């Protein structure tokens, strides 16, 4: 039975772990096709409605400008939304929302532009908009475009896929290059600002969470405990893009596939043992995973919190959790798109396995709904509502001590956005004397965001009792360590941390050493690696550094040889490499040899490109494959990854990728 259930009945059928339950925050008609949400400083919720997403089995009309961002409010304080206004209308599948001190930032599908929207007359509707970043067009499948726009503790804005991050400067956004990009749908951070990514393409429930993407991708062996990627749903509808290889004999999903919208819970109104856990929605399995995060020999390790079970799960075919958040009230929120089809149209094309399942169960008929739930616990009540937009900078500073990470993050963001430096002395006192390490940490990063960091204070922070402060101080010191703006006192303080008693601090020292190229950095890195042979994050960081140097040397030689014959082709190869590394690698692997399928030794998501006659043969064959996709066996072998049509990308993008592959 796949018929849609009324909101309260659907909620009642969701199995929860003992002590936990769900409360309904909003449902249709108040929200329709909700995909993501964000709260402003006063606790109002902005929700992106993807009202054109998969309204039929072929996904017709997906790019029509009929989607919205709605503003929801709970005016009577009962925990349910009772007031709604359409804040922004006629949008193309909005996929990013970031609340500001005045209005919101948004990004729509098929563009890299960022827009600032404001409501100047207080009626709950945007009447002012300004483009604050011009990124141009972004083609590609709807599931393969950036999402996120997370304001992290380092006051940078992070998104998925893109090898860049952003920073707010006055009334505009500026982009900064990153060593790489990763992830797919959704981002989150922990207390120290470590970002956690996930990738449905590649079936990776958690990736690139060992170090900040500023220093490049880093995944370490053993970061997922044995069996972590196996899921334990109770529904038996095999609507999985990977086909029957991902289905048990009883019809249940056997492995993560649609993993997305993860959150590190950092609230204060659920049991304390939930704080710092990673929660991962799996919409294909109609479940939510709870992962414990521990550290073993320098490796963050994720382990399922339950034996052959999940945090949330249901038999309701339409439960589609796609985003989760820590809320202002200290509880946890689930965005449920509540629909039949969750995969985008390219995966349910004529002849596909998935299309047959959708048609068999009639999943394509269930559209136009949506639910937002709050996860609560029997021994805890939701906390009070914030009023930060009405508060002074001094009041905002006090929230840096709040036990709910959402309040700390929001207060820091608003302080940086307001750029009121009158609170600098107050922040400095917090760094020097507050008893709470996380308060000191946020105060330190807030000073950095206000461009008011004293090098004397920074050096003092490098001797803080808490290693998280010492590691953050190393990161913040990087502008003072480069060859052009090197500060001898800051450099000396950083160098002293090579032998820090905490291996995490030494790991950050190693990353910074390689990133800014400290004096004698190669010798420094070798010495650090030798001193910590058991710490895999340190030894891998050092090895990656030298591997990257050698790889770059070889690539430079090859590129120079190409440029001798044709500089335009060399430029195309360079651009094509960037495109490949933000999209194609998910199936074909960073080295082109094919991405290994998790838990299936020797199996690949897609065929190798190395020596492939489809790559090296007639150029028109490769052009047609990239333009129109490829189905069926390759060299008499079937692969679960689908080569999708890339017609939404412009000619230059396609030409660059093909040139990179062939060269």
C-alpha positions as CSV (number, residue, x, y, z in Angstrom):
1,X,0.0,0.0,0.0
2,X,1.7,3.2,-1.2
3,X,-1.2,5.6,-0.7
4,X,-0.2,8.9,1.0
5,X,-1.2,9.0,4.6
6,X,-2.5,12.1,6.5
7,X,0.3,13.9,8.4
8,X,-0.4,12.7,11.9
9,X,-1.0,9.1,10.8
10,X,2.2,9.0,8.7
11,X,4.1,10.4,11.7
12,X,2.7,7.8,14.0
13,X,3.9,5.0,11.8
14,X,7.5,6.1,11.9
15,X,9.5,3.9,14.3
16,X,11.7,5.8,16.7
17,X,14.3,4.6,19.2
18,X,13.1,4.4,22.9
19,X,12.4,7.7,24.5
20,X,12.3,9.6,21.2
21,X,9.2,10.8,19.3
22,X,8.3,13.1,16.5
23,X,6.2,16.2,16.6
24,X,4.6,17.7,13.5
25,X,5.9,21.2,12.7
26,X,4.3,21.8,9.3
27,X,2.6,19.9,6.5
28,X,0.7,20.5,3.3
29,X,-0.9,22.8,2.4
30,X,1.4,25.0,4.6
31,X,4.4,23.5,2.8
32,X,4.6,21.7,-0.5
33,X,7.6,19.7,-1.7
34,X,10.0,21.1,1.0
35,X,13.6,20.5,0.2
36,X,15.6,22.6,2.7
37,X,15.1,25.1,5.5
38,X,17.0,27.8,7.5
39,X,16.1,29.8,10.6
40,X,16.8,33.5,11.0
41,X,18.0,35.1,14.2
42,X,14.4,35.4,15.5
43,X,13.6,31.8,14.9
44,X,11.5,32.2,11.8
45,X,11.9,29.3,9.3
46,X,12.5,29.8,5.6
47,X,11.7,26.8,3.5
48,X,12.6,26.1,-0.1
49,X,9.7,24.4,-2.0
50,X,10.8,22.5,-5.1
51,X,7.3,22.6,-6.6
52,X,8.4,21.4,-10.1
53,X,10.6,18.5,-9.0
54,X,9.4,15.2,-10.6
55,X,5.8,16.0,-10.9
56,X,5.5,13.1,-13.3
57,X,7.6,10.1,-14.1
58,X,9.6,11.9,-16.8
59,X,10.2,15.1,-14.8
60,X,8.6,17.4,-17.3
61,X,8.6,21.1,-16.6
62,X,11.2,20.8,-13.9
63,X,12.9,24.0,-14.9
64,X,9.8,26.1,-15.0
65,X,9.9,29.1,-12.6
66,X,7.2,27.9,-10.2
67,X,9.2,27.1,-7.1
68,X,9.1,29.2,-3.9
69,X,10.7,30.1,-0.7
70,X,8.1,30.4,2.0
71,X,8.5,32.0,5.4
72,X,6.9,30.0,8.3
73,X,6.3,31.3,11.8
74,X,4.9,29.9,15.1
75,X,3.0,32.9,16.5
76,X,1.4,31.1,19.5
77,X,4.4,29.2,20.7
78,X,2.9,25.7,20.5
79,X,5.6,24.3,18.4
80,X,3.6,24.2,15.1
81,X,3.8,26.7,12.3
82,X,0.6,28.7,12.0
83,X,1.6,31.6,9.7
84,X,2.9,31.4,6.2
85,X,3.9,33.9,3.6
86,X,5.5,33.4,0.2
87,X,8.8,35.2,0.7
88,X,10.1,34.6,-2.9
89,X,8.1,33.3,-5.9
90,X,8.8,32.2,-9.5
91,X,12.1,30.5,-8.7
92,X,13.8,27.7,-10.5
93,X,14.2,24.9,-7.9
94,X,16.0,26.9,-5.1
95,X,18.7,24.8,-3.6
96,X,20.5,27.1,-1.1
97,X,19.3,29.4,1.6
98,X,21.5,31.3,4.1
99,X,19.8,33.7,6.5
100,X,21.6,37.0,7.1
101,X,21.2,40.0,9.5
102,X,18.7,41.4,7.0
103,X,17.1,39.0,4.6
104,X,18.5,35.8,3.0
105,X,21.0,34.6,0.4
106,X,19.7,32.2,-2.2
107,X,20.9,30.2,-5.2
108,X,18.7,28.6,-7.8
109,X,19.3,25.6,-10.0
110,X,21.4,26.0,-13.2
111,X,23.3,29.0,-11.9
112,X,26.2,29.9,-9.7
113,X,24.8,33.4,-9.0
114,X,24.0,34.3,-5.4
115,X,21.2,36.8,-4.7
116,X,20.4,38.8,-1.5
117,X,16.7,39.0,-0.9
118,X,15.1,41.4,1.7
119,X,11.7,42.3,3.1
120,X,11.8,46.1,3.6
121,X,8.2,46.7,4.7
122,X,7.8,43.7,7.1
123,X,5.0,41.9,5.3
124,X,6.9,38.6,5.0
125,X,7.5,39.0,1.3
126,X,10.8,39.9,-0.4
127,X,10.6,43.3,-2.2
128,X,14.3,44.0,-2.7
129,X,16.9,41.8,-4.4
130,X,20.5,42.3,-5.3
131,X,23.0,40.0,-7.0
132,X,26.0,39.7,-4.6
133,X,27.9,37.1,-6.5
134,X,28.0,36.5,-10.3
135,X,29.1,33.0,-11.0
136,X,27.3,32.5,-14.3
137,X,25.5,29.4,-15.6
138,X,25.9,25.9,-14.1
139,X,24.5,23.1,-16.1
140,X,24.2,19.4,-15.3
141,X,21.7,17.0,-13.9
142,X,19.6,18.5,-11.0
143,X,21.2,16.1,-8.6
144,X,24.7,17.1,-9.7
145,X,24.7,20.8,-8.8
146,X,26.0,22.5,-5.7
147,X,24.0,22.7,-2.5
148,X,24.8,23.8,1.0
149,X,25.9,27.4,1.6
150,X,27.0,26.7,5.1
151,X,28.4,29.5,7.2
152,X,31.2,27.6,9.0
153,X,33.0,28.6,12.1
154,X,35.9,30.0,10.0
155,X,33.4,32.6,8.6
156,X,33.6,31.0,5.1
157,X,30.6,29.8,3.2
158,X,30.9,26.2,1.9
159,X,29.0,24.4,-0.8
160,X,29.2,20.9,-2.4
161,X,30.9,20.0,-5.6
162,X,32.6,23.4,-6.2
163,X,36.3,23.8,-5.6
164,X,35.7,27.2,-4.1
165,X,34.3,28.7,-0.9
166,X,32.9,32.2,-0.3
167,X,33.2,35.0,2.1
168,X,30.9,37.9,2.9
169,X,32.6,41.3,2.5
170,X,30.5,44.4,3.2
171,X,27.6,43.9,0.8
172,X,28.9,41.3,-1.6
173,X,30.3,37.8,-1.7
174,X,33.8,37.0,-2.8
175,X,35.1,33.5,-3.9
176,X,38.2,31.8,-2.6
177,X,39.8,28.8,-4.3
178,X,39.8,25.4,-2.5
179,X,42.1,22.5,-3.2
180,X,39.0,20.4,-4.0
181,X,35.3,20.0,-3.8
182,X,33.1,17.2,-2.7
183,X,29.7,16.2,-1.5
184,X,26.3,16.3,-3.2
185,X,23.1,17.3,-1.2
186,X,23.6,19.0,2.1
187,X,26.4,20.0,4.5
188,X,27.0,20.2,8.2
189,X,29.7,21.0,10.7
190,X,30.8,19.9,14.2
191,X,31.8,22.1,17.1
192,X,35.2,22.9,15.7
193,X,34.0,23.6,12.2
194,X,34.9,20.2,10.6
195,X,32.5,19.8,7.6
196,X,30.9,16.5,6.8
197,X,30.0,15.7,3.2
198,X,28.0,12.8,1.7
199,X,27.5,11.6,-1.8
200,X,24.6,9.6,-3.2
201,X,26.4,9.2,-6.5
202,X,29.0,6.6,-5.3
203,X,26.8,5.6,-2.4
204,X,29.0,7.2,0.2
205,X,27.1,8.1,3.4
206,X,30.0,10.2,4.8
207,X,33.1,11.5,3.0
208,X,35.9,14.1,3.3
209,X,35.3,14.7,7.0
210,X,38.9,14.2,8.3
211,X,40.1,17.7,7.5
212,X,38.9,21.0,6.2
213,X,38.5,21.1,2.4
214,X,40.9,24.0,2.4
215,X,43.7,21.5,2.6
216,X,42.2,19.1,0.1
217,X,40.1,15.9,0.2
218,X,41.2,13.3,2.8
219,X,39.5,10.0,3.4
220,X,41.2,7.5,5.6
221,X,41.0,3.7,5.7
222,X,38.7,2.6,8.6
223,X,36.8,5.9,8.8
224,X,33.6,3.9,8.4
225,X,33.3,1.0,10.9
226,X,32.8,-2.5,9.4
227,X,29.2,-2.8,8.1
228,X,28.5,0.9,8.5
229,X,27.2,1.3,4.9
230,X,24.7,-1.5,5.4
231,X,21.2,-0.1,6.2
232,X,18.3,-1.7,8.0
233,X,15.0,-0.5,6.7
234,X,11.6,-2.1,7.2
235,X,9.9,-1.1,3.9
236,X,10.1,-3.5,1.1
237,X,9.7,-1.5,-2.0
238,X,12.9,-2.0,-4.1
239,X,12.9,1.5,-5.8
240,X,16.7,1.9,-5.8
241,X,18.6,3.1,-8.8
242,X,21.3,0.5,-8.2
243,X,18.9,-2.3,-9.0
244,X,18.6,-5.7,-7.4
245,X,22.2,-5.8,-6.3
246,X,21.1,-3.3,-3.6
247,X,18.1,-5.3,-2.5
248,X,18.0,-8.2,0.0
249,X,15.9,-11.3,-0.6
250,X,13.1,-9.9,1.6
251,X,13.0,-6.7,-0.6
252,X,14.7,-4.3,1.8
253,X,17.5,-2.0,0.8
254,X,20.9,-3.4,1.8
255,X,23.2,-0.4,1.4
256,X,23.2,3.4,1.6
257,X,22.2,4.9,-1.8
258,X,20.4,8.3,-1.5
259,X,22.4,9.5,1.6
260,X,22.0,13.2,1.9
261,X,21.2,16.2,4.2
262,X,23.2,15.1,7.2
263,X,23.6,16.9,10.5
264,X,25.9,16.8,13.5
265,X,23.4,17.3,16.3
266,X,24.7,20.1,18.6
267,X,21.5,21.0,20.4
268,X,20.8,21.1,24.2
269,X,17.3,19.7,24.4
270,X,17.8,16.0,23.6
271,X,19.7,13.6,25.7
272,X,23.4,14.6,26.1
273,X,24.6,11.4,24.5
274,X,23.1,12.5,21.2
275,X,25.3,15.6,21.2
276,X,28.0,15.4,18.5
277,X,26.4,12.4,16.7
278,X,26.0,12.4,13.0
279,X,22.5,11.8,11.6
280,X,22.2,10.8,7.9
281,X,18.9,10.7,6.1
282,X,18.5,7.9,3.6
283,X,15.3,8.7,1.6
284,X,15.4,5.6,-0.6
285,X,15.4,3.4,2.5
286,X,12.9,5.6,4.3
287,X,15.2,5.8,7.3
288,X,17.6,8.0,9.3
289,X,21.0,6.6,10.5
290,X,22.5,7.7,13.8
291,X,26.3,7.5,13.8
292,X,28.6,7.7,16.8
293,X,31.8,9.7,16.1
294,X,35.0,8.5,17.8
295,X,38.7,8.8,17.1
296,X,41.1,5.9,16.6
297,X,44.8,6.6,15.9
298,X,44.0,10.0,14.5
299,X,41.1,8.8,12.3
300,X,37.5,9.9,12.9
301,X,35.5,6.7,12.8
302,X,31.7,6.5,12.3
303,X,29.8,3.6,13.9
304,X,26.1,2.8,13.7
305,X,24.6,3.6,17.1
306,X,22.3,0.6,16.9
307,X,22.7,-3.1,16.1
308,X,21.0,-3.9,12.8
309,X,18.6,-1.0,13.3
310,X,18.2,2.7,12.6
311,X,17.3,5.9,14.5
312,X,14.1,6.4,12.4
313,X,12.4,4.1,9.9
314,X,9.0,3.4,8.5
315,X,7.1,1.2,6.0
316,X,5.4,4.3,4.6
317,X,6.4,4.4,1.0
318,X,6.3,8.2,0.9
319,X,8.6,9.1,3.8
320,X,11.5,10.8,2.1
321,X,13.8,12.5,4.6
322,X,16.3,14.7,2.7
323,X,17.6,17.2,5.2
324,X,18.1,17.4,9.0
325,X,19.1,20.3,11.2
326,X,19.8,21.3,14.8
327,X,17.0,23.8,15.6
328,X,17.0,27.0,17.6
329,X,14.9,25.2,20.3
330,X,17.7,22.7,20.8
331,X,15.9,19.8,19.2
332,X,16.4,18.2,15.8
333,X,14.4,18.7,12.6
334,X,13.6,16.5,9.7
335,X,12.6,17.8,6.2
336,X,10.4,15.1,4.6
337,X,9.5,15.7,1.0
338,X,6.8,13.0,1.4
339,X,6.5,11.8,-2.1
340,X,6.6,8.7,-4.3
341,X,9.5,9.3,-6.6
342,X,12.7,10.7,-5.0
343,X,15.2,10.1,-7.9
344,X,15.5,12.6,-10.6
345,X,14.1,11.8,-14.1
346,X,17.4,10.6,-15.6
347,X,17.3,7.6,-13.4
348,X,13.8,6.6,-14.3
349,X,14.1,6.8,-18.1
350,X,12.4,4.4,-20.4
351,X,13.9,0.9,-20.1
352,X,15.5,1.5,-16.7
353,X,15.0,-0.9,-13.8
354,X,13.8,1.9,-11.6
355,X,11.0,3.0,-14.0
356,X,9.5,-0.4,-13.8
357,X,9.4,-0.3,-10.0
358,X,7.9,3.2,-10.0
359,X,5.2,2.1,-12.4
360,X,4.5,-1.2,-10.6
361,X,3.7,0.6,-7.3
362,X,2.3,3.8,-8.8
363,X,4.9,6.0,-7.0
364,X,4.7,8.7,-9.7
365,X,1.1,9.6,-8.5
366,X,2.2,10.9,-5.0
367,X,3.3,14.5,-5.4
368,X,2.5,18.0,-4.0
369,X,2.9,17.1,-0.3
370,X,5.6,17.6,2.4
371,X,6.2,17.4,6.2
372,X,8.6,19.0,8.7
373,X,9.1,17.1,11.9
374,X,10.8,17.9,15.2
375,X,12.6,15.1,17.0
376,X,12.0,15.4,20.8
377,X,12.6,13.2,23.8
378,X,10.3,12.3,26.7
379,X,12.7,13.7,29.3
380,X,13.3,17.1,27.5
381,X,11.2,20.0,26.4
382,X,12.2,22.3,23.5
383,X,14.1,25.4,24.5
384,X,13.1,29.1,24.1
385,X,12.8,31.0,20.9
386,X,15.7,33.4,19.9
387,X,15.3,37.1,19.3
388,X,18.8,37.9,18.0
389,X,17.7,40.2,15.2
390,X,16.4,42.6,17.9
391,X,19.4,42.4,20.1
392,X,22.5,44.5,20.5
393,X,26.0,43.3,19.7
394,X,26.8,43.0,23.4
395,X,23.8,40.7,23.8
396,X,24.9,38.6,20.8
397,X,28.3,38.1,22.4
398,X,26.7,36.5,25.4
399,X,25.2,33.8,23.1
400,X,28.7,32.6,22.2
401,X,28.4,30.7,25.6
402,X,25.1,29.0,24.8
403,X,24.9,25.2,25.1
404,X,23.1,25.0,21.8
405,X,25.5,25.1,18.8
406,X,22.9,26.8,16.6
407,X,22.8,29.8,19.0
408,X,26.6,30.0,19.0
409,X,26.9,29.8,15.2
410,X,24.0,32.3,14.6
411,X,25.4,34.8,17.1
412,X,28.9,34.6,15.6
413,X,27.5,35.1,12.1
414,X,25.4,38.1,13.1
415,X,28.3,39.7,14.8
416,X,30.5,39.3,11.7
417,X,27.7,40.5,9.4
418,X,27.0,43.6,11.5
419,X,30.7,44.4,11.6
420,X,30.4,46.4,14.9
421,X,33.9,46.4,16.4
422,X,32.8,47.9,19.7
423,X,32.6,44.4,21.1
424,X,36.2,43.6,20.3
425,X,37.4,44.2,23.9
426,X,34.6,42.0,25.2
427,X,35.6,39.2,22.7
428,X,39.2,39.5,23.7
429,X,38.3,39.0,27.3
430,X,36.4,35.9,26.5
431,X,39.4,34.4,24.6
432,X,41.6,35.0,27.6
433,X,39.5,34.1,30.5
434,X,36.2,32.4,29.8
435,X,35.8,29.0,31.4
436,X,34.1,27.4,28.4
437,X,36.5,26.2,25.6
438,X,33.8,26.5,23.0
439,X,33.0,30.1,24.0
440,X,36.7,30.9,23.7
441,X,36.8,29.2,20.3
442,X,33.8,31.2,18.9
443,X,35.2,34.4,20.3
444,X,38.5,33.8,18.6
445,X,36.9,33.1,15.2
446,X,34.5,36.1,15.6
447,X,37.5,38.3,16.1
448,X,39.0,36.9,12.9
449,X,35.7,37.4,11.1
450,X,35.7,41.1,12.2
451,X,39.3,41.5,11.0
452,X,40.2,42.5,14.5
453,X,42.7,39.8,15.5
454,X,45.6,40.9,17.6
455,X,48.7,38.9,16.9
456,X,49.5,39.1,20.7
457,X,46.1,37.5,21.4
458,X,46.6,35.0,18.7
459,X,50.0,33.9,20.1
460,X,48.4,33.7,23.5
461,X,45.7,31.4,22.1
462,X,48.4,29.0,20.9
463,X,49.1,28.2,24.6
464,X,45.4,27.7,25.5
465,X,44.7,24.6,27.7
466,X,42.3,23.2,25.2
467,X,43.9,21.7,22.1
468,X,40.9,22.8,19.9
469,X,41.9,26.4,20.6
470,X,45.5,25.8,19.8
471,X,44.6,24.1,16.5
472,X,42.2,26.9,15.6
473,X,44.9,29.5,16.4
474,X,47.3,27.8,13.9
475,X,44.6,28.0,11.2
476,X,43.9,31.6,11.9
477,X,47.6,32.4,11.9
478,X,48.1,31.3,8.3
479,X,47.9,34.9,6.7
480,X,50.8,35.8,9.0
481,X,53.0,32.9,7.9
482,X,53.2,33.4,4.1
483,X,56.5,34.6,2.6
484,X,55.1,38.0,1.8
485,X,53.4,38.9,5.1
486,X,55.4,36.7,7.6
487,X,55.3,37.8,11.2
488,X,58.4,36.4,13.0
489,X,56.7,36.3,16.4
490,X,53.6,34.4,15.1
491,X,55.9,32.1,13.1
492,X,57.9,31.3,16.2
493,X,54.8,30.5,18.2
494,X,53.5,28.2,15.5
495,X,56.8,26.4,15.1
496,X,56.7,25.7,18.8
497,X,53.6,23.6,18.3
498,X,55.5,21.0,16.3
499,X,56.0,19.1,19.5
500,X,52.6,19.8,21.0
501,X,51.3,17.1,23.4
502,X,48.1,16.7,21.4
503,X,48.4,14.9,18.1
504,X,45.4,16.8,16.7
505,X,47.3,20.1,17.1
506,X,50.3,18.5,15.4
507,X,48.1,17.4,12.6
508,X,46.9,20.9,12.1
509,X,50.5,22.1,12.3
510,X,51.3,19.7,9.4
511,X,48.4,20.9,7.3
512,X,49.4,24.5,7.8
513,X,53.0,23.7,7.1
514,X,52.2,22.3,3.7
515,X,49.5,24.8,2.9
516,X,51.5,28.0,3.5
517,X,54.9,26.4,2.9
518,X,56.7,27.3,6.1
519,X,60.5,27.6,6.0
520,X,62.0,24.2,5.3
521,X,58.5,22.7,5.1
522,X,59.6,19.5,3.4
523,X,62.0,18.7,6.2
524,X,59.5,19.7,8.8
525,X,56.8,17.4,7.4
526,X,59.2,14.4,7.2
527,X,60.2,15.0,10.8
528,X,56.6,15.3,12.0
529,X,55.6,12.1,10.2
530,X,58.6,10.2,11.7
531,X,57.6,11.4,15.2
532,X,54.0,10.2,14.8
533,X,54.1,6.9,12.8
534,X,50.8,5.6,14.3
535,X,48.7,8.7,13.6
536,X,47.2,8.1,10.2
537,X,45.9,11.6,9.6
538,X,49.5,12.9,10.1
539,X,51.3,10.3,8.0
540,X,48.7,10.5,5.3
541,X,48.8,14.3,5.2
542,X,52.6,14.2,4.8
543,X,52.4,11.4,2.1
544,X,49.7,13.3,0.2
545,X,51.8,16.4,0.2
546,X,54.7,14.7,-1.5
547,X,52.5,12.7,-3.8
548,X,50.8,15.9,-4.9
549,X,54.1,17.6,-5.6
550,X,55.2,14.7,-7.8
551,X,51.8,14.5,-9.6
552,X,51.8,18.3,-10.2
553,X,55.4,18.1,-11.6
554,X,54.4,15.3,-14.1
555,X,51.2,17.2,-15.1
556,X,53.1,20.4,-15.6
557,X,55.5,18.6,-17.9
558,X,52.6,17.1,-19.9
559,X,50.8,20.4,-20.1
560,X,53.9,22.2,-21.2
561,X,54.3,19.7,-24.0
562,X,50.7,20.2,-25.1
563,X,51.1,24.0,-24.9
564,X,54.1,23.9,-27.2
565,X,51.9,22.7,-29.9
566,X,48.7,24.5,-29.0
567,X,48.2,26.9,-26.0
568,X,44.4,26.9,-26.5
569,X,44.3,23.1,-26.2
570,X,46.4,23.3,-23.0
571,X,44.0,25.8,-21.5
572,X,41.1,23.5,-22.3
573,X,42.8,20.6,-20.7
574,X,43.3,22.6,-17.5
575,X,39.7,23.7,-17.4
576,X,38.5,20.1,-18.2
577,X,40.5,18.7,-15.3
578,X,38.6,21.0,-12.9
579,X,35.2,20.0,-14.4
580,X,36.2,16.3,-14.2
581,X,37.2,16.6,-10.6
582,X,33.9,18.2,-9.5
583,X,31.6,15.8,-11.3
584,X,32.9,12.9,-13.3
585,X,35.2,11.5,-10.6
586,X,32.2,10.3,-8.6
587,X,31.7,7.4,-10.9
588,X,34.9,7.2,-12.9
589,X,37.3,7.9,-10.0
590,X,39.9,10.6,-9.6
591,X,42.4,8.6,-11.6
592,X,39.9,7.5,-14.3
593,X,40.1,3.9,-13.4
594,X,36.5,3.7,-12.1
595,X,35.1,4.3,-8.6
596,X,35.1,1.1,-6.5
597,X,31.7,0.1,-5.2
598,X,31.6,0.1,-1.4
599,X,31.5,-3.4,0.1
600,X,31.8,-5.0,-3.3
601,X,35.4,-5.9,-3.8
602,X,36.6,-5.6,-7.4
603,X,33.4,-4.0,-8.6
604,X,33.3,-0.5,-10.2
605,X,30.5,2.0,-10.6
606,X,31.6,2.9,-14.1
607,X,34.2,1.5,-16.5
608,X,37.8,2.6,-16.6
609,X,38.6,5.4,-19.0
610,X,42.2,4.4,-19.2
611,X,42.9,3.1,-22.7
612,X,39.1,3.0,-23.5
613,X,38.3,2.9,-27.2
614,X,35.3,5.1,-26.5
615,X,37.7,7.8,-25.2
616,X,40.6,7.3,-27.6
617,X,38.6,6.3,-30.7
618,X,36.8,8.7,-33.1
619,X,36.1,11.9,-31.3
620,X,32.5,12.0,-32.4
621,X,31.7,8.8,-30.5
622,X,32.9,10.4,-27.2
623,X,31.0,13.6,-28.0
624,X,27.8,11.6,-28.5
625,X,28.3,9.7,-25.3
626,X,28.8,12.8,-23.2
627,X,25.9,14.6,-24.9
628,X,23.3,11.8,-24.9
629,X,24.5,9.4,-22.2
630,X,25.2,5.7,-22.6
631,X,23.1,2.7,-21.5
632,X,23.6,-1.0,-21.6
633,X,26.7,-3.1,-21.1
634,X,30.2,-1.8,-21.8
635,X,32.7,-4.4,-23.2
636,X,30.1,-7.1,-22.3
637,X,29.9,-5.9,-18.6
638,X,27.1,-4.1,-16.8
639,X,27.9,-1.2,-14.5
640,X,25.4,0.3,-11.9
641,X,26.5,3.9,-12.6
642,X,24.6,5.5,-15.4
643,X,26.3,7.8,-17.9
644,X,23.7,10.6,-18.0
645,X,23.1,13.1,-20.9
646,X,25.1,16.2,-20.4
647,X,23.2,18.4,-22.8
648,X,22.5,21.0,-20.1
649,X,26.1,21.9,-20.0
650,X,27.4,24.4,-22.6
651,X,29.6,23.4,-25.6
652,X,32.8,24.8,-24.0
653,X,32.3,22.7,-20.8
654,X,31.7,19.5,-22.8
655,X,34.7,20.2,-25.1
656,X,37.0,20.9,-22.2
657,X,36.1,17.6,-20.4
658,X,36.5,15.6,-23.6
659,X,39.8,17.3,-24.4
660,X,41.1,16.6,-20.9
661,X,40.1,12.9,-21.2
662,X,41.6,12.4,-24.6
663,X,44.9,14.2,-23.8
